[in-house]
């Protein structure tokens, strides 16, 4: 069971809606919450939104994230030995 406190104006609007809809406060709140949960639970994560873009402009070098320190050292060495 959940108890909520509503501002007076919202409580009055809810009461008016119960009469218009011929429904109860509980039914209206349940329906509103169900819609909210459906919307937010179906939202995709950042990964899901971008997964088709990841690696799209790939270098073809599959271990770049593993060997980055070696590559940086090599670049620095090349830059400072000339």
N, C-alpha and C positions, 0 to 999 in steps of 0.2 A: 504494500500500500504506500502511496505517495501523497503527501499533502503539499499544496502550493499556496502561496499568498499572492494575490493579484492586486494591482492598484485599483482603487475604487472605480475609475473610469473603465478599465478593462473588465472588471466584474460586471458593471452595468451593461457593457456591450455584449458580454457573454450571456447575460440574463435575457437581453432583448433577442439575441440570436436563438436561444432555446425556444422562445415563443414563435419566432418566424419559421424555424426549421421543425417545430413540433418534436423536439428532441430534448435530451438531458445534457447538463453541463459535462458530465462524464463522457458521454458519447462524442460530443463535439471535441473535447480535449483529446480523447483517444484518437480520433480521426486526424486531428491536426498533428499530433505527435507521430502517428504512423507515417504521415506524409513527410514530415521532417526527417525521420529516421531513414525512410526509403531514399530520399534525396541524398543525404549525407553518407549513407553506407554504400551507395553505389558510385560515389565519386572515386575517380581513379587516383592512385598515388602518383607522386612525381615520377617515379620510375616507369610506371605503366604509360604515362603520357609521353615520355621521351624515349622509350625503349627502341622504337624504330629509327631514332636519330643517333643513338649511341654507336660509335664506330663507323658512322656513315662516311666520314672523311678520313678513314683509316690510313695509316702509313704502310700497312702491310706487315709491320714489325710487331709481332704478337707479344713480345716481352718488354716493351718500352717502359712499362711501369715498374718492372723488376730491375732493369738495368740502367735506370736514369742516373744514379750516382756515378756509374762508370762512364756514361756518356758525357756528363758534366765535367768530370775530371779530365777526360780526353780533350774536350773543347777548350778548357782552361789551359791545359798543357800546350795545346797547339797555338793558342793565342799568345802565350807568354814566352814561348821559346823562339820566336822570330825576332 
